C-alpha cells in the first residue's frame, strides 16, 4: 500500500515538473477546468453549493477551479483545497485521500474531480469511507471520473490520453464505482448526468453521494 502511494505521488510530481510541465499546468488552469466541466451551474445545484457553509475539493491540480465554482455559486466561504502532492499550484494542504485530516462532519459540499482513476480499488474504498466521515449531515459529494468504453482499442487510447500524472490508470464504470462506494456510510449513491463534455470527448461517470440530515 505504501509503495503504491509513493508511486502515485511520484508520478504526479514528475508530470508537473517534467518536460511536459507547461502543458500539465495549462490543463490545471481555471479556464481549462471550466472547459472540462461546462455544466458548472448543474454542479452547484447538485451540491447545494450556494447554501453550503463549507466546501472541500480533493483533486490533482490546485485551487483554481474550486474557487471559480464557489464564486459562481455566490458562496461567502472559500473552498478548502487538498492535493496529494506539493507540486503544482498552491493548495491549502497536502494529504493522502485515505487519511483526510479533518474532523467528522466538517463539510457540506465536496468535489472529487478526475482523481479516482489514479487510485487502486482499495484506495478508492478507503477514500470513500473518509468522504462519508467528513461529510456533514445533509451534505453532498460529487465524484466525476473518465469512464470506460466497450471497444478495447478505443478504451486503451482513452487510458493513454488521460494517464498524465498517474502511475496507473483504472477507468471504472457506474457498476464498479457503486460497488466501491457501498457500505461506506452514505445514505444515497446516485448516478447523475453532467454531460456532454466537449474536452476531451471521453465519457464520464458522475456520482452524487449524500448524507441524510439529522
N, C-alpha and C positions, 0 to 999 in steps of 0.2 A: 504493500500500500504506500509506504513512504517513498519507495523507488518510483512508483508511477506518479506520485505527487511531484517529486523533484523533476521528473522528465517533462511533465506538463508545464511547470513553471519555467524551466529552461527553454522549452520550445517557444513559449510566449515571449521571453526576453530576446531570443535570437531573432525572431520575426520583427520585433520593434527596433532592434539595434543593428541588424544585418544589412546586406546590400539593398534589400527592398524596404528599408526603413521609411523612406519618404512616401512610398505607396501605402505602406501599412498605416502610417499616421494620417494620411489623407482619408483612408477608409474609416478612421475613427473620429473624423471631424463631425461637427453637428450637422453640416449640410449633407454629408454622405449618409449619416444615420437617418436624417429626415427622408432621404430618397429610399432608404431601406424600409422605412416604416411610414408609408404615405397616409395611413389611417390614424393619425395622432388623436383626433377627436374621439374615435371609437375606443382607443386605448384608455383615454381619460374617463370615458363613460363607464367602461367595464370595471375600472379600478376605483371609481368614485374619487378620482384624484382631486377634483375641485373642492371636495369637502374633507379630504384626508388631513389629519394633523401631523402625520409623519410618513415619510416615503423613503424606501431603501431601494437602490439599484445595485444589483450584483452583476458585474459584467467584465468584459475584456475591452478596455478602450477609453477609460476616463469618464469625466462627468458631463461632457458637452450635451449629449442627447437627453439625459435625465433632467438637466437644468432647463433645456428647451421645453421638454414636456411639462414640467412643473410650471414654468412661466406661462405656457399656453393655457394651462388649466386655471390660471389665476391664483395659484396656491401662494399663501403667505409664508410657507415653510420651504426652506432649501432642502433638496434631497441629500441623503447620506449616500455616498458612492463608494463601493468596495470593489477592489480588483484583486487578482491572485498574485500580481507582480508589481514591483516598483517601477518597471519600465513603462514608458508611455506618458500620457498626460497625468498631471497631479490628481490624486484621488484622496478621499478622506481617510481611508485605511486600507491596508493590505492584509488579507487573511485567506484561508482555505475554505471553500464552501461547506465542507462537512463540520466545520467548527466556527460558526458565526459568533463573534464576540459581542453579543447583545443580550439584554435581559428578555425574559419571556414576555410576549405580547407587546413588543416595542414599536411595531409599525402597522399602520392602517393600510398601506399600499406597498407592494413590492413588484419590481420588474426584473426578469431574468431573460435577457435578450441575446440569443446566439451564444450561449455558454455551454449548454448540455452536451453538444456533440464532442467536446474535448474531454469529457469525463466518462469513466467506465461505469457500468451498471451499479456497482456497489457505492461509488461516489455519488451518483445521481440519487440513489435511495437515501443515503445519509444526508445529502443536501436537502432533500425534500422533508426529512424529519426536522431538520434545523429551521427550514422555512415555516413549517407548521408551528414550531415552538415560538418563533419571534413574531409571528403574525398575530395582530391584536384581534379580539373578538369583533366580529362584523367586518374584518378586513379581507382583502383580496390580493392575490398574487398572479401576475400574468407571466407565463413562460412561453417563449417563442423560439423555435429552432428549425433549421432546414430539415425537410422530410425526405425519405427515400422514395424512389420510383421503381416500378417493376422491371423495367428493361435494364439488365445488368450493365451493359456498356455505358448507357447514359448515367446510371447511378454512380459508376466509378468515375465518370467525368465530373459529375457534381461533387463527389467527395474530394477530388483533387482541387477543384475550384475553390472550395471553402476550407482547405486544410491549413491556410496561413496561420501560424501561431499555435498550431495543435500538434502534439506528439502523435496522437492517433485521432481518427475521425470516425464516429459512430452515428449514422443517421437513423433515427428512430421514428417510427410512425405512431399514430394515436394509440394503438393497442399496447405496444411496448411501454410507452410513456405512462399510460394509465395504470399498467401493472406496477411500475416502479413507484408511482405516487400513492398507490393504495396502501392502507394501513399505516399511514404516516401522521394521522391525526387531523386531516382535513375533513370538513363536513360536506363539501361538494367538490367534485372534479368534473369540469365540463370542457368539451371541445368547442372552441369559438372560431369565428371567421373574421380575419382581418384583411384578407387579400382583395384584389390581386396585387401582387408585388411585382414592380417593374424591374427593379435592380437588386440582385441578379434574378433572372427569371427561373428560379428554382422553387419548387413547392415548399411551403412551411407547414408545420403543425403548431397550432396555438392553443394553449391550455390555460384555463382560468380555474384556480383553486381558491376556496373560501373557508373562513371560519364563521360559524354562526354567532350572532350577537348573544350576549349573556342575558 
